């Protein structure tokens, strides 16, 4: 495995806990298995061979984003007396709320299920299972003859979301070459945003069509089929196979051979000569960091995994409670007060913001493995702090200057997509020790969806109680706390293999 001198910028465990130092400072300690005598500049791999191990898991992100965008338009179509094509179109606000949030409830269930099955069936089969739930949910929703079937379909689809958002970043992180791991996992976030934009676009085309909501949801069906077939064709994660080896599960030689074949398929022909050597290195490093002992539930809250939970869980918690759902909720009214003609059409506003999110996520993907995780987090979240205080000031002091709100809105969306958007998912995919990665990441995903639900449901009563200005100021204060959390707690993982991250950062 290759070693980049820049990798030494990541702190070891002693630097992590040393009082008064940021997580980016350097410690002089060295782990014995993180070698200094690497001679090659990086892992050998084929870009072509790396496409499919990224693409098929990333379709889970695309399907997640698509349902967010499509549902915003489907709820309009469902309530149309003339275009819904159903007799039960007269839905209450609670009914519409269940249509919108049904997938979120399902995602919470899927995340909980992933906790139990992830390390047993592996990342590949979990993604095949996710594709099945995507397909079943999309079909049930598309063909729903009555309202309860529609909700069952939405929840079923959400289970697929929970499983996919858990397994996709793990599979991509465990199979990607370390030099481009950050770009590939971040590209999954790009696919989520791309799906949202696609959902808004297809929804805007179908919203004036008879039974248009059925066409919106039906679009997910072929994508789910492609994802399922593609994941069945891909090999299992070599690191998951080797974890089974050192924990004494299955035939050792057969598992090692399967891991070697998996690496050869994932890296391409150029890697064939060194695949066996890397398998042996990974096995040695996993044994050194204690992966040979099967994890217990209590270990999730001890030692390395406790630190990983603090890092990963903290990032995805701040990702949600720094106000992203609330800012986007106010986007149409902010643009309308500024005189944008598109503001009268919520769908066009959503597409506009979706395109901005897509562009900024693309920027993050391009630079993340050059600049590193911490610079993007610190810079992006710093911009979010400024934008949230600007938004709060607009509603309290500058209501006559809507340009302030527009600038703040665009700054917030852009900075979020440079930082929390892609890097939250990236960090939770690479920070957990391998033997606890499945369960640890499922807890982080549960925190993510749970915090999302909390912010979504608490927003309206908090707005009525305090007003929009105070609420955005409060989000700004939380954002300042997240900035301190990143500076002192979150390590840099740029360029490190997953085994090096475990040995040096935890």
N, C-alpha and C positions, 0 to 999 in steps of 0.2 A: 504493500500500500504506500501511496506517495505521501510525502510530508512537506508541507509548505511552511517556511519559517514564520510566515504571518500567523500561523495557527497558534504560536506561543502567546499571542495576545489574549487568549482565553484563560481566565483564572482557574487555578486548582481549588480544591475544597477549602484549603486554608485561606485563600484570598476571598472566598465566598463569605466566610464568617468573620473576617477580620474587621473589627469595628472602625468606622470612620473612613473606609476606603470604598470607592465605587466598584461595581462588579466588573468593570473593564480593566482594572489594574492588574499588573503581572506579578505572579508569584514565582519564586526561584525553584520551587519543588518540581520534580520530574517524575512521571510514572514510568516504571521500568519497561513496560511493554509498548510505550509510545516512542518508537525508535527515532534516533537522530541520523541513522545511516542509510536512509532511503536515497536511492540514486536516481529514480525517475521523477519527472516533474508532476506526474499525476497518474491516476488509474487509467489503463487502456480501456477504451470503450468506443463503440460505434454510435454515432448520433442517430442513425436510422434504426438501430436495434433498440434505442432508448425511447423511441416514439410510442410504440404500442403499450409498454408497461406504464407509461404515463397516461396515454389517451383514454384507455378503457376505464380505469378508475376515475379519471377526471370527468367522465360522462355522468357519474353520480353527482358531482358538483353542478354540472350543466342542468341536470334534471331538477335539482334542488332550487337553483336560481329560476329556472323556467316556471315552476309552479308558483313562485312568489309573484312574478310578473303577470302570468296568465290569470291567477286568481283575482288580482285587482280589477281586471276587466270582466272576468266571469261573473263576479257578483253583480255587475251592472246588467249583464245579459240575463242572468237568472231572474231578476226582478222586473223585467220588461213584460207587460201584459201582452204585447203584440209579437215580440220576438223570442221570448223564452221557450216557446213550444211546449209548455207544461201547464197543468192546471193549478199547481201549488206555488205559483210565482209570488204570491203575496206574503213574503217572508218578513218576520219581525226583525228588529235589530239584533236580538239574541240569536236568531236563526242565521243571519248573515255573519255574525261574529263566529259562530261555530264552523261555518264554511271556511272562513278566513283562517281561524286558529286550529282547525282540526288536524292539519299536518304537523303543527307544533306539538300537540298532545301525542301524536304518533311518534314524533321524533324523540320525545322524552322516553316513551316506551322502548323504542329501538335502542337508545343509548343504554338503558337499563339491561336489556337483553344482551347487548354486546359485552357487558361486564362479565357475564357468565360464560359466553361461548367463544369469545374472540381468540383466546390462547389455546382453545381445544380444537376448533375447526380451521384456524388459520385465517390470514387476511384475504386470500383469494376466494375461498369458499364463502366468507362473510360477504364479500362484494357480489358474488353470484346470488346469494340469498337476498341481498339488498335489491338487485335487479328484479328478482321475482316479486318482491313486495311493490316495487315501482310499477311493474306490469299489472299486477292484480289490482292495485289501487287505481291506476289510470283507467283500466277497463271498467271497474265498478263505477267510477265517477262518470265516465263517458256515457255508459249505458243506463245510469240510474233511473228507474221508473218512478221512484218516490224519494222524498227528502231523506229518510233514515238511511237508505242505501247510499245516497250521495255522501253523507257524513261518514259512513263506514269506509267508503272508498278514500275519502280524504285522510282519515286516520291511518288506514293501511298504507297509503302512499307515504305518510309521515314516518312510519316504521322504517321504510326503505331509506328515507332521509337520514334518520338516526344511525342506521347501520353504515350507510355510505360515508357520512361525515366522520364516522369513527374509523372505518377501515381504509378509506382512500388515502388520507395523508400518511398512514402507517405503511401501506404497501408501496406508495411512491417513494417515501423516505428510505425504506429498507432496500429498495431495488435500484435506486438512482445512484450514479457515480457521485462521489462526495463533491467534486468540482461544480456540479450543476444541480445538486440536490435542492438548494434554496430556490433556484429558478423554477424547477419543476413543481415543487410543492406550492409555490406561490402562483404558478400558472393555474392550479386548481381553483384558487380564488378568482382568477381571471375568467375561468369557465363558469363559475357561479354568477358573476356579473354579466357575462355574455348571455347566459341563460335568462337572466332577468330582462335584459334588453330584448332578447328574442321573444320572451313571454309578453312584454308590453307591445312589441310590434305586431305579433300574430294576433294578440287580443284586440288591438285597435282595428285590425282588418276584419276580424270575425264578429266584433261586438254588434254590428248592425245587420248581421245575418241571422236568419231563423235558426234557433237552437245553436247559436254561435258558441255558447259555453261548452257544448259537447265537442265541437271541433277543437277548441282550445286545449281541452284535456286529452283528446285523442292524439294530439301531436306527440305526447310523451311515449306512446306505445312503441313505435319503431325504435326510439332511442333506448328504451329499456331492454328491448330484445337484443339490440347490438351490444349493449353493455354486458348483458348476461352471457352471450356467446363469446364475446371477446375475453371476459374474465375466465371463462371455462377453458379457453385455449391457452391463456398465459400460464407460466409456471408458478408454483408456490414461492413465497418469499424465501430466499436462501437463508436469511437470518432466523426466520421462524423454524425452518428445517433443522438448523444447527442448534437452536435452543432445545429442540426435542432430543437431539443427540446427546448433549451434555447433561440433560436431565434424565437420561436413561429410558426414553420413551421411543420404542421402535427399534428396528435393527440398525446398529451403528453404521455399518458399511453401506447399507442401502440408502440411509438418510444422507450420508456424506456424498455418495455418488449422485443422488438427486440434487443436492445443493450445488455440486460442481456443474451439472448439466443446466441447472437453473441459471447460474452465473454466466455460463457460456451463451445461453439464449438472450439474457438480459444485456450483456455487454457486446455481443457480436463476435465474429471470428477472431478479431485481434486479441481477444482476451483468453482464447483457448489454452495457450501455453502456461498462463499464470493463474488459471482458475483454481487448480488444486492447491497451489501455494497460498492463495488468499483464503481459501476455506480453512486451511490449517492455522493461519494467523488469526482469523476471526475466532476459531475455536479456542486458541490459546488465550486470547484477550478476554473472551467471555468467561473462561475458567478463572482467570486472574481477578476479574472484578466480581466474582462470586455468583455468576449466573448458573452454576452447576447445581445449586440448591433450589428446589421448587419453592415458589413464593407462597406465603400465607397472606390472608386478608390483613392481618395486623401489620405486615411489612409495608403496606401502602402508606402508613403513617409513621414510618421510622426511617432513619438514615437517608440514603440517597433518594428513595422515592418520595419521602416527605419533602425534601428540597425541590424535587421535580414537580410535585403537586403544588407547592407554593409558587413556583415560577409559572408553570403552565396554567394552573387554575386561576392565579392572579391575573395573568394576561387576558384569558377569555372572559373573566368577570369584568375587568375594566373595559374590555372591548364592548360590552353591552351597557354598563351603567354610566358610561360617559356620554350618553344621550343620543346615540345614532338613530334609534327608531323615532325619537321625539323630533329631532331636527328634520328628518325626512317627512314626518307628518305635517310639519309647518311649511314645507317647501312650496306647495301650490299657492298658499295665501301670501307668502313672502314675495314670490314672483308676480303675483297679481297686483299687489300694492305698488310694485315697481313699474307697472304698465306693460308687462310682457303679454303679447296677444295670446301666446300659448298657454298662459296661466288659466284661462277659462276652460281648458281641456286638460283634465288631470292626467290622461294617458300621455299626451304630448309632453307635459312637464316631466313625467316619470321617464320617458324616453330620453329627454334632454339630460337629466341627472344621471341616468344609466350610462349614457355615452361618456360623460365626464368621469364616472367611476371606472369605466372600461379603460379609458386613456390613462388615468393615473395608476391603475393596477398594472397596466402594461409597462409603465415607467418603473414601477417597483420590481417587476419581474426582471427587467433588463439590468438593473443596478444592484440587486440584492446580494449577489455573490461577489460583487466587486467592492461595494462599500461595507457590507456586513449588516447584521440585524440591528445592532444597537444604534448606529447612526440614523438609520431610517426611523426607528421607533422614537428616539429622542427628538429628532427634527419634526417628524409628523405629528406626534402628540403635542409638542410645543406649539405648532400651528393650530391644533385643535383648541388648546387653551385660549389663544388669542381670539379665535373665531367664536367660541362660546361666550366669552365676556363681551365681545362686540354684539352678539345677538341679544344677550341680556340687556345691554345698554340701549340697544335700539328700542326694545319694548318698554323700557323705563324712562329713558331720557330723549331719544332721537327718533321718535315715531314719525316725525315730519321729514326724515331723511331715509327713505326706503333703500337707497343705494348702499347704505351701511349694512342693511340686512342681507342684500343680495351678495355683496362681497364676502360677508361672514359665512353665508350658506355655501358658496362655492369653495371658499377656503377650507371649511370644515370637511366637506365631501372629499375634496382632493387630498387633504392631509390624512384623513381616515384611511383612504385607499392606499396611501403610501406606507402606512404603519400598521395599525391594529388589524385592518382588513385581511391582508395576506400573511402578515408575520405572526399573528396569533395562532393561526392554524399550522404554520410552519414550525413554530417553537414547540407546540405540544406533540408534534409528530416525531421530533428528534431528541427531546430532553429526557424522556423516561427511560430507565434501565430496561433492557430487552425483556427480562423475565416478568416484569410488571407493566410493560408497555401497553398491552391490551386493556388491562383493568384500569391502569392509571389514566389512559387517554379517554376511556369511557366515562370516568368521573369528570374529567375536564369538559367533555362534550355535554354531559348532564348539567354542569355548572353553566355552560354557554347557553343552552336552550332554556334552562330554568331562569337564568337572569334575564334572558330575552322576554320570557313570559311575564316576569315580575315587572320589568320596566314598561312593557306594553299595557298591562292592566292597571298599573299604578299611575300612569301618566295623566289620564283625565281627572281623577280626583285631586291629584297634587296640583294640577294646573288651576282647578277651580279654587283650591285652598290658598295658593300662594300667588297665582298669576304667572304668565309665560316668562316675564322678565326675571323674576326671582328664581324660577325653576331652571332657566338656562344658566344663571349665575351659579346655582348649586351644582349643575353639571360641570361648570368650569372649575369649581373647587375640587370636585372628584377627579377631574382631569389633571390638576396639579398634583394630587396624591399619586395618581398613576405614573406621572413623570418621575417622581421621587422613587417609586417602586422600581421602575425600569432602571434608573441610574444606579441604585444601590444593590439590586437583587438579580436582575436579568443578565446572564453572561453572553459573551459573543461566541457563536458556534460556526462562524464562517470557515469553510474549507476543511473542517474536521470530519473524520468518519464518525459513525454513531458510537463505535467502541471508544474512540478518543474523547468524545463528548462525555461519556459516562465516567471515564477514568480521570478527566481533567476538570470537568465543570461541576461535578456533584460531590 
